[in-house]
């Protein structure tokens, strides 16, 4: 297997409250793109309409992250812990290691520690 190049490595970086505007911009882009795949609008159509976004800096169990390729923001991940599960919302619009993804609400396995 060939070695992984620097451009294929992605990292998560917690979104600092001072970077909130950058996250809102990414969420706007994500929701705009998501809306193009629906005949009728369902749910929020921009970050301002996503009424829970501001809670990622206020409530325990909510964790906002940027997806970074090198020093470039290529997407975001929002993790919300609910009972023993985590709900993950993510978007990455730029190609990272030849892969582009847009996903939403990915339930994770319960934490059975």
C-alpha positions as CSV (number, residue, x, y, z in Angstrom):
1,X,0.0,0.0,0.0
2,X,1.5,3.4,-0.9
3,X,2.1,5.9,1.8
4,X,-0.6,8.5,2.6
5,X,0.2,11.9,1.2
6,X,-0.2,15.1,3.3
7,X,-3.2,16.1,1.1
8,X,-5.1,12.9,2.1
9,X,-4.8,13.5,5.9
10,X,-7.7,15.2,7.5
11,X,-8.0,16.5,11.0
12,X,-10.7,17.7,13.3
13,X,-10.4,21.1,15.1
14,X,-12.8,22.2,17.7
15,X,-14.6,25.4,16.6
16,X,-13.7,28.2,19.0
17,X,-16.6,30.6,19.7
18,X,-14.5,33.3,17.9
19,X,-14.8,31.2,14.7
20,X,-18.5,30.8,14.9
21,X,-19.1,33.0,11.8
22,X,-16.9,30.6,9.8
23,X,-19.0,27.7,10.9
24,X,-22.2,29.5,10.1
25,X,-20.9,30.1,6.5
26,X,-20.2,26.4,6.1
27,X,-23.6,25.5,7.4
28,X,-25.2,28.0,5.0
29,X,-23.4,26.3,2.1
30,X,-24.3,22.9,3.3
31,X,-28.0,23.7,3.7
32,X,-28.1,25.5,0.4
33,X,-26.7,22.4,-1.4
34,X,-29.0,20.1,0.5
35,X,-32.0,22.1,-0.6
36,X,-31.1,21.6,-4.3
37,X,-31.8,17.9,-3.8
38,X,-35.3,18.3,-2.6
39,X,-38.5,19.2,-4.5
40,X,-39.9,21.0,-1.4
41,X,-37.9,22.7,1.4
42,X,-37.8,20.7,4.6
43,X,-36.2,22.1,7.7
44,X,-33.9,25.0,7.9
45,X,-32.5,26.6,4.7
46,X,-29.7,28.5,6.3
47,X,-27.6,28.6,9.5
48,X,-29.8,31.3,11.1
49,X,-32.8,28.9,10.7
50,X,-31.0,26.1,12.4
51,X,-32.2,26.9,15.8
52,X,-29.8,24.6,17.7
53,X,-26.5,25.8,16.1
54,X,-25.8,28.4,18.8
55,X,-26.2,25.7,21.5
56,X,-23.0,24.0,20.4
57,X,-21.1,26.5,22.6
58,X,-23.6,26.5,25.5
59,X,-24.8,22.9,26.1
60,X,-22.8,19.9,27.4
61,X,-22.9,17.1,24.9
62,X,-22.7,19.3,21.8
63,X,-19.3,19.5,20.0
64,X,-18.6,21.6,16.8
65,X,-15.5,20.8,14.7
66,X,-14.0,21.9,11.5
67,X,-12.7,19.3,9.1
68,X,-9.2,20.4,8.0
69,X,-7.0,19.3,5.2
70,X,-3.7,20.8,6.0
71,X,-4.6,24.3,7.2
72,X,-7.6,24.5,4.9
73,X,-11.2,24.2,6.3
74,X,-13.0,21.7,4.0
75,X,-16.1,21.0,6.1
76,X,-17.6,20.6,9.5
77,X,-18.8,18.0,12.0
78,X,-21.5,18.6,14.6
79,X,-21.7,16.0,17.3
80,X,-24.6,15.8,19.7
81,X,-24.7,13.2,22.5
82,X,-28.1,11.8,23.2
83,X,-28.5,9.3,26.0
84,X,-25.9,6.6,25.1
85,X,-25.7,7.5,21.4
86,X,-24.1,10.3,19.4
87,X,-25.7,12.0,16.4
88,X,-23.1,13.2,13.9
89,X,-23.9,15.8,11.2
90,X,-21.1,16.5,8.8
91,X,-20.4,18.2,5.5
92,X,-17.2,18.3,3.4
93,X,-17.7,20.1,0.1
94,X,-14.0,20.0,-1.1
95,X,-12.2,17.0,-2.3
96,X,-10.0,15.4,0.3
97,X,-7.9,12.5,-0.8
98,X,-10.1,12.1,-3.8
99,X,-13.3,11.9,-1.8
100,X,-16.1,14.4,-1.4
101,X,-18.9,13.8,1.1
102,X,-22.1,15.3,2.3
103,X,-23.7,13.3,5.1
104,X,-26.3,14.1,7.8
105,X,-27.4,12.5,11.0
106,X,-25.3,9.5,11.3
107,X,-26.2,7.5,14.4
108,X,-23.2,5.9,16.1
109,X,-23.0,2.8,18.1
110,X,-24.0,3.1,21.7
111,X,-21.1,3.6,24.1
112,X,-21.0,0.4,26.1
113,X,-18.1,1.1,28.4
